[in-house]
Amino acid sequence: MEKLTRVITLPVSQYQATIKEGDGYAEKLLFENQDKIHLAFPGFWSHLTEKLGEKTKPSAEDILNLTLPDQHVLAIEIFKLSYGNILKLTNKCGKCGKPADYDVDLNKLEMLPVPDGSIPPDPVSKLKLPRSKLNITIGYIRGFQELEEQSADSFDPNRFDMKNVRSIEGKDKVSYEEIIALPLLDHKIIRETVKARECGYVTEVTFKHGCGNQITQNILTDPSFLMPGFAG
């Protein structure tokens, strides 16, 4: 049986990607590593991406080198092509413990535009920090950096800032010590700039559960997105 294919344009890089419908062979890549499924997804997505920009048969490393907005768009579009556009959220409610049981139409997800003046494939923003007066460059976090955070023992806001800062005073190698030493006002401006640069699919949805509890859920971390058909 011939698999469905689709050509999509990734928002940040503006790369065209040819994706294909998944099958049991593709899904087997996930379930062989279900204890650490987040580590298996880059291989799953690369398996279902026939072309990425000028590259045919991109590797998992190529997928991890995409910016997060591009990687998230790729993931959602592969899901839609393989499973359909309706995602039934099944994460358990924090109040009553029952599954969310809420349908999300992935075709209706909000798509934030790339900031004006962005230059693909790797747009950055330059700014001067208000307290230290340092000139810095801010870029988008890449997939491999998110994977590092998912594997970390705890969240560190300084590490988050470091991953977004591409350069300080023209120096590309930014150390953790340089970032953590910045005054808090500078950290605030870095985070506000990162927030203002958000683009691509809005992956958080808010809805009222049957028990009356208001829930905000990231669709990318819902069990039914990660392991369709087994959750709930």
C-alpha positions in Angstrom: 0.0 0.0 0.0 1.4 3.4 -1.0 1.9 5.7 1.9 0.5 9.2 2.0 3.0 12.1 1.6 2.7 15.8 2.2 5.0 18.8 1.6 5.1 21.3 4.5 7.1 24.5 5.1 8.8 24.9 8.5 8.2 28.4 9.9 11.6 29.4 11.2 14.0 27.9 8.7 11.5 28.1 5.8 12.8 24.7 4.8 10.3 22.6 2.8 9.9 19.1 4.3 8.4 16.1 2.6 6.8 13.9 5.2 5.1 10.5 4.9 2.5 8.5 6.7 3.7 6.2 9.4 3.3 2.5 9.7 4.0 -0.3 12.1 7.7 -0.2 11.2 7.9 3.4 12.2 6.0 3.0 15.4 8.2 0.0 16.4 11.0 2.6 16.7 9.1 4.2 19.5 7.9 1.2 21.4 11.4 -0.4 21.4 12.3 2.6 23.7 9.1 3.3 25.5 10.8 3.7 28.9 12.7 6.7 27.3 10.3 7.5 24.5 11.5 11.2 24.3 14.9 9.8 23.1 13.2 7.8 20.4 11.1 10.5 18.8 13.9 12.2 16.7 14.5 8.8 15.0 10.8 8.3 14.5 10.4 11.8 12.9 13.5 11.3 10.7 12.2 8.0 9.5 9.0 9.7 8.4 10.7 12.7 6.7 11.8 11.9 3.2 13.4 15.3 2.5 14.3 18.3 4.7 15.4 21.4 2.7 18.0 20.1 0.3 18.8 16.9 2.3 17.2 13.6 1.3 16.6 11.1 4.1 17.6 13.4 7.0 19.0 11.8 10.1 17.8 12.0 13.7 20.6 14.5 14.3 19.3 16.7 11.4 15.9 16.7 13.2 17.5 17.6 16.5 19.3 20.5 14.9 16.0 22.1 13.9 14.7 25.0 16.1 12.0 24.0 18.5 9.2 25.8 16.5 10.2 23.9 13.4 10.5 20.6 15.2 7.1 21.0 16.8 5.5 21.8 13.5 7.2 18.7 11.9 5.9 16.5 14.8 2.3 17.7 14.6 2.1 17.5 10.9 3.5 13.9 10.9 0.9 13.1 13.6 -1.9 14.5 11.5 -0.8 12.7 8.4 -0.5 9.4 10.2 -3.3 9.4 12.7 -5.7 12.2 11.6 -6.3 15.7 12.8 -8.3 14.8 16.0 -6.2 14.2 19.2 -8.2 13.0 22.2 -6.3 14.2 25.3 -6.1 11.5 27.9 -3.8 13.0 30.6 -5.4 12.6 34.0 -7.1 15.5 35.7 -5.2 16.8 38.7 -8.5 17.2 40.7 -10.5 14.0 40.0 -7.9 11.7 38.5 -9.9 10.8 35.5 -8.7 11.2 31.9 -9.2 14.5 30.2 -11.3 13.0 27.4 -11.1 16.2 25.4 -10.8 16.4 21.6 -8.3 18.8 20.0 -8.7 19.6 16.3 -5.1 19.9 15.2 -6.2 21.7 12.1 -7.4 24.5 14.3 -4.3 25.1 16.4 -3.2 28.7 16.5 0.0 29.4 14.5 2.1 32.3 15.7 4.0 34.1 12.9 7.7 34.4 12.9 8.7 37.9 14.2 8.9 40.7 11.6 12.4 41.1 10.0 13.4 37.5 10.7 16.0 36.1 8.3 15.8 32.3 7.7 17.1 29.8 8.3 18.3 30.8 11.7 16.9 34.2 12.7 18.3 36.0 15.7 17.7 39.1 17.7 20.4 41.5 18.9 19.9 43.6 22.1 21.9 45.4 24.8 21.1 44.3 28.3 20.0 47.1 30.5 22.2 46.5 33.6 25.4 44.9 32.4 25.2 46.9 29.1 26.4 43.7 27.3 25.5 43.2 23.7 24.0 39.8 23.2 22.4 37.7 20.4 19.3 35.6 21.1 18.3 32.6 18.9 15.8 29.8 19.0 16.6 26.7 21.1 17.2 23.6 19.1 15.8 20.2 19.5 18.9 18.7 21.0 18.9 21.4 23.6 15.4 20.6 24.6 16.4 16.9 24.8 19.1 17.9 27.3 16.5 19.7 29.4 14.2 16.7 29.3 17.0 14.5 30.6 18.1 17.0 33.4 17.3 16.2 37.0 15.7 19.7 37.6 14.8 22.9 35.8 17.4 25.7 36.1 16.3 29.1 34.7 19.9 30.1 34.2 20.5 27.1 32.0 17.4 28.0 30.1 18.7 31.5 29.5 22.1 30.2 28.5 20.5 28.0 25.8 18.8 31.0 24.3 21.8 33.3 24.2 23.9 32.6 21.2 26.6 35.2 21.8 27.8 37.8 24.3 29.8 40.7 22.9 30.4 38.8 19.7 31.7 35.7 21.5 29.8 32.6 20.4 30.8 30.3 23.2 28.6 31.4 26.1 29.4 29.8 29.5 27.0 29.1 32.3 29.1 31.2 34.6 28.7 34.3 32.4 24.9 33.8 32.4 24.4 33.1 36.1 26.5 36.2 37.0 24.1 38.6 35.1 21.9 40.9 37.2 18.3 39.8 37.5 17.0 42.6 35.4 19.1 41.3 32.5 17.7 37.8 33.0 14.2 39.3 32.9 14.9 41.0 29.6 16.3 37.8 28.1 13.2 35.9 29.0 10.9 38.6 27.8 12.7 38.7 24.4 12.5 34.9 24.2 8.7 35.1 24.9 8.2 37.8 22.3 10.0 35.6 19.6 7.7 32.6 20.1 6.3 31.3 16.8 4.9 28.2 15.2 2.1 26.1 16.7 0.6 27.1 20.1 0.8 23.6 21.7 -1.0 24.4 25.0 -4.8 24.1 25.1 -7.1 25.1 28.0 -10.4 23.5 28.6 -12.9 22.7 31.4 -12.9 19.0 32.5 -16.1 17.1 33.3 -15.5 17.6 37.0 -15.4 21.4 36.5 -11.6 21.7 36.8 -9.8 24.1 34.4 -7.0 22.3 32.7 -4.1 23.6 30.6 -2.3 20.8 28.7 0.6 20.8 26.3 -0.6 18.5 23.5 3.0 17.3 22.8 3.3 15.7 26.2 -0.2 14.2 26.4 -0.1 10.3 26.5 -2.3 10.1 23.4 0.2 12.2 21.4 3.2 10.2 22.6 1.6 6.7 22.4 -1.7 6.9 20.4 -4.2 4.2 21.0 -2.6 3.0 24.3 -3.5 5.9 26.6 -6.8 6.6 28.3 
